[in-house]
Amino acid sequence: MTDTLAVEGGAPIRSAAWPAMFPGGSEYGEEEKRAAIEVIESQSPFRYYGVNPLKKVDRLEEAYARYVGTRFALAMHSGSTALSVALAALGVGPGTEVILPAFMWIADVNAVVHLRGIPVLAEIDETLNLDPADLERRITPRTRAIVAVHMAGTAADMPAILAVAHRNGIPVLEDCSQAAGTSIDGKVVGSMGAIGTVSLQYNKNFTTGEGGMITTSDEELFRRAICFHDMGFERDMQGVSVPQNSPFETWGMGARMDELRGAIGLVQLEKLPHITGRMRSHHLRLREALGKTPGIRLRRLVDPSGDSGAYFVWLHEDADIAERFGKAMQAEGIPVSQPHGGIHQYRYMSNLLKNAPVTTEGCPWSCPYNAQSPMEYRADMLPQSNRILDQTRMIALPPALTQKDLDDVIRAFRKVAKAVPATS
């Protein structure tokens, strides 16, 4: 085999296509099919009542709360609405601020802005998640919540984040959408903050196509979330949503999960440990084989044994080397990419950078209650995060990978590392 890089005309390490990164979706089979048919045959797709209700959503909530380790779980029709409902339950609204990391998903910002709160951006560290060292200086008397987004399969440094949050009396929302099944010292993400959310959208670790969950052990937050997600009311024992004179009644939305998704979610949740177990095995093998490669450093993991293993992530000394290394790996047939681009990074969210309003009168930016909050967003405002993201490259590790696929990654990585200088 020639050592000439494929990008320079040599033979590539592999030509076979990389398996698609749909961890839960790629595991759909007869079990999901039977679960869906069972609901269809019951003629009762609505969770609260029908001809023959099967209570699939109820069972999914019970199973997910048990899996995560919280007292309660609430099923939603999407991860985005789960964020909105969770933040509303925490009291986010005009006159409040919510701290978010530079690397997240646009839905995290959307939820804050739609509630007429103000997003406050903070740096990430080499976990690619919220930097606890930068967090505290972003806190003001108006800070209502901190959102710790567990990005690209890996948990944020929750012990350090919670220490800052508790010291300042601010609740933490965990967005676990890209890291379902991840844990720190045996504590599953979604159980450590005041409230957690997860998306069940198609490319997540377990999926109902679209959907979401909220988890919490705080009964008041749970009851507030119930009202916000179901027209503003709690339901009576027969499942009918009517005013019950609950102290948590409010103005809500129709964000309930249906029984089809509940049934499929139950099947997928049973598969989740197997899915993450395979990805974690792939991940640990690559970290062991490539972690000492000169010129790179691996993404920092708070608990490697609890990582979901969805991505192998490393950092170069500068952005130029990262770019050349990534292109050389791609030419070898390995799908190396930058950390989720576009609207996963604050600097590419054009609606945020230009303060796009959600009302004709410019709210939330024009709201007098928000006058004391920072509202200027620039693509260069978080230099540490930009540097880290520019120096970082990643490879998706779907559960369908074989040992041959991993062998190809190791061979290509070592080949490219010999040819691409570690320093500019």
N, C-alpha and C positions, 0 to 999 in steps of 0.2 A: 504493500500500500504506500502510495506517495504521500509525503508530508506537505506537498503543495496545497495551499488552501483552495477550496472550491471557488471562493470569491476571486482568486487569481488564476483560475483555469484548471485546478486540480480536480480529482474525482471526489464527489461529496460522500460523506459517511453514509447517508441514507437517502432514498428516494421515495420510500413509502409514506403515505399520508399519516399525519398525527391524529390519534383519536380525538373526537370532538369533546370539548370541555363542558359536558352537561352531566355532572356527577349523578344527581338523582334521576334526571331524564333518561340517561342511557340505561338505567336499571328497570325501566318500565317493562312489564311482562304480563303473564296470565293473572297474577295476583291483583294487579291494578284493574285489569279488565273485568274480572269477576266482581270486584268491589263496586265498580261503576254500574255494572249491569244489575247488581242487587238493589242499588238505589233506584234505578230506572224502573225496575219491576215493582218496587214498592209504591210507585207513583207519588212519592213524597220527597221532592228535592229541596224543599224549604226546611231549615233546621228546626223550627219551633212547632210546626204542626203539619198535618197532611192526612192522606188516606191510611197510611201505615207507617208512621214515623219510626225510623231506625236509630235515631239519636247518634249518628256517626260523628257529628261535630262535637257533641257533648263528650263522646269517648276520646276524640282526638285531643280536646282540651285537657281532660284528665290524664291522658297518657303523656302529653308533652310537659305538663307541669311536673309530673312524676320524674320524667327523664331529666329535665333541667334542674329540678330540686327546689321548686317554688310552691307556694300554697295554691296559686291560681294561674290559669292561662285563659286567654280570650282569643278566639279565632276570628280573623278578619278576611275581607276579600282581597287585600293586597298588603304588601309590606309598606307601601307608601302611606296608605291610610292608617296602618298600625302606628307609624311614626307620628302622624297628625293627632291621633287619638291619645297616644301616650303623652305627648307634649301638652295637649290640652288638659289631660288629667293632672299634670304637674303644675298647671296654672300659667302656662305661657300665653302671653297676649300683649296688647299695647302697654308700653312702659317697661317691658322686660327684655332681657338679653339672654341668648343661649350660645354657649361656647362650643365651637365645632372645630375639628381638625382640618388642615389644609387638604388632606387626601380623604375623600369620602364619596358619597353619591349625591347627585343633585336633589334627590328626594329628602335628604336630611335638611338641606337649606330650604327647599320648598315648604316643608312642614312649618318651619319657624316663620317664614314670610307670610304664608297663608293665614297664620294665627295673628298676624300683625305685630310679631315680635321682631327683634333685631339680631341677625346672626353675627357673632363675634368670632373671627378666625384665629386659630392658634397653630403653632408650629407642630410638625411631627418629628419623631426621632427615628432611630434606625430599626425600630419595629415596624416602621411605616405607619404608625398610629400616633395618637395624641401624645405629645411630649409633656410629661408631668412637670418638668423643670420650667416650661414656658407657661403652663396652665395658670399658675397662681397670679401672675402679673396681669392676666386678662380679666380677672374677677373684679366686679364693681358691685355697689349696693343694688344694682338692677339685675344682676345675674340670677336667673331663675332656674337654670338647668345647665348641666354639662353633658354633651353627647360624646361618648366613647365609641367610635366606630371600629369594629374588629375587621380590618381590611385584608382581602386576599388570603383568607384562610387562617389568619394569625391573630391571637388575642392582643389587645392593648395591654399596657402595664397596669392592670387594674389595682394591685395593691398600692402602688405609688399614686395613681389617680384618685383612688378613694381616700387616701390619707389627706390629700389636698382638699378634696370635696368635703370631707367630714370636719376638717379644721375650720372650714368656712361655712358650714351648715347648708351646703348646696347639694341637691339630689343629682345622681348620675343616671342617665339613660344609656343602656348598652344597645347599640345597633349591631345585631349578630348576623345580619343577612348573608354576609360572605364567609361566615365562620361557624355555621351550625355544627355542633358536635365537638367544638374546641373546648378545652378546659385549662384551668390553672390550679395546680395542686389538688386536683380532683373536683374543683368547683366548675361546673359547666357555665359557659358564657350565657348571660341572661338571668343568672341567679345572684350576681354579685352587686349590681347597682340597685337603685330603688325600683327601677322598672326596666324591662328589656323588650326589644322587638326583633323579629326575624322575618325575612321575606321567603316565600315559597315559590318564587318565580322560576321559570324553566331552567336557568343555568345555575341554580343553587344546589347545595349539598343534598337536600331532599326537597321535592317539588310537587306541587299540585297544578303546575302550569302557571297559575297566578294565585296569590294568597299570602297571608301573613298571620303572625301570632304575637300576642303580648304576654309577657310573664311578669309576675310580681308576687311578693308575699305580703304586701300592704293592702289590707282589705278596703281601706278608703280609696286608694288609687284604683283598685280593681273595680269598685262600684262606680266610680267616676267614669272609668273607661267604658264600662257597660253602657252607661247612659249616652256618652258621646258617640258610641258606635251604632246605636240603635234608636235614632230619632229623638234622643234626649230623655228617654224614660227607662226605668227598670221594668222588667216583666213580672206578671203575677205567676202563680204556681202552674197555671195552664198554658203559659208561654204567650199570653196576649199582652201586647205592649199598650198599656193604658196608664194614665196618671195614677201613681201610687202614693203621692205625697212624700216621695223620697227626698231627703235633703240633698241628693245629688242630681236631681232633675235639672236639665239644662236645654240648650239647643243643640241637637245632634245631627247625625247623618245616617244614611243607610249603608253601613259598611260590614254587614254580617257575612259570614262564610256560608256557602250552601252545602248541602249534604253530599253532592258528588265530590266536591273537593275534600270534604271531611273524610269520606270513605277512602279516597286515594291517599290522603295525608296519613291516615292510620297505617296503611301498608308501607308507605315510604319511610315513616318514622321507624318502623321495625327494621328496615334495611339500613338506616343511617349509620349505626355502629360498624357494619360491614363495609359500607362505602368509605367512611373516614379511615377505617383500619387499613384498607388497601392503599389509599392515598398517603397516609402517614408512613406506611412501610416504604413506599417509593421515595418519599421525601427524606427519610432518615438515611436511606442507602446513598442518595446523592450527597447529602451533607457529609457523610462519613468519607465518601470517595473523593470529593472535590473541595472540602472545606479548607484544606491547607494549600490550595493553589496560590502561588505567588501573585501579588497584585490585586487580589480580591479579598473581601471580607463578607461573611454571610450575614444575612438579615438577623438581627437580634431577636431571639425568642425568649419570652418570659418562662415558658415551660415547654421545652421541645417534645417531651413525651405526651403532652396534651394537645399539640398542634393538629389541626385537621389535615395538614399535608397537602393542601390543594395546589400550592405553588412552591417551586424552588426559586429562591430569591437571593441575589447577591449584589454587592456594591463594588464599583471600581473607584480608582483614585480621582478620576475626573470624568466629565461628561463626554469629552472627545474619545477617550479610550472606551468608554461604555458603548458609544455609538459604533465604533469600528469593530469592537468585539461582538456586539449583537448582530451586525450585518454579516460578519464572517460565520457566525453560528447559523444564521438563517440559510446561508448558502450551503452549509453542510447538511441541511435538511431538518434542523432543529428549530422549532417555532419560538425563538426568543423574542421578547417584546419589552417595551417600556412598561412601567406600572400603569395599569388601566388609564388610558389617556382621556381626552375629551372632557366630559362633564363629571369625571371622578376627581378631577383636580380643580381647585378653586380658580386657578389662573386662567382656565379656559371657559369659565361660566360667564358668558357675555351678559346674560341678564342680571347677574350680580354686579359685575364690574360697571355696568351703566345704571344701576339702581332702577331696574324696570319695576314699575308699580303693579300692584294687583287690583287697584281700584282706579276709577277715572279721576280721582282727586289726589293721586300720588301716594296713597297709603301703602306700606307702613312708613315710608321715608318722610312723608309730610305730616304724619300724626304728631300732634303736639306732645303727647305722652312720651314720644321717643326722642324728643329734642336733645336730651343729654347723652344720647348714645352715639358711638362712632358709626358713621355710615359711609366712609370712603373706602372703596375696595380697589386695589391696584394689583396687577399681575405680578409685581415685584415686591409686594408687601411682606412676604414671608420667605426671606432669602435662604434660611436653613432648609425649609421644606423643598424649595425649588432645587437647591443643590442636591439634596438626597434623592429626589425623584429623578433628576437628570443623570445621576451616577448609578442608578439602579436598573437592573435587568431581571427578567423573570421567565420561567417556563411553567406552563400549566401542566399539572400532573393528574389527568383524569384516572378514575379507578380502573379503566380498561387497559392501562399500560401493561406491557409484558416486560419480563426481564431483558429481553432483546432490545426493547425500546430504551430501557435505562442504560444498557450497555452502549447503545448508540450515543446517548447524551454524554456519557463519561468519555468515550473515545473522542467525540467532537470537541468537547470542552478542553481536554488535554491537548489536542491538536492545535486548536486556536490559541490557547494560552501560551504555547511555545512560540507562536509566530507573531502575536500582537504584543508589543512592548507593554510592560506593566506601568510605565511612566511615560508621559508625553516628551 
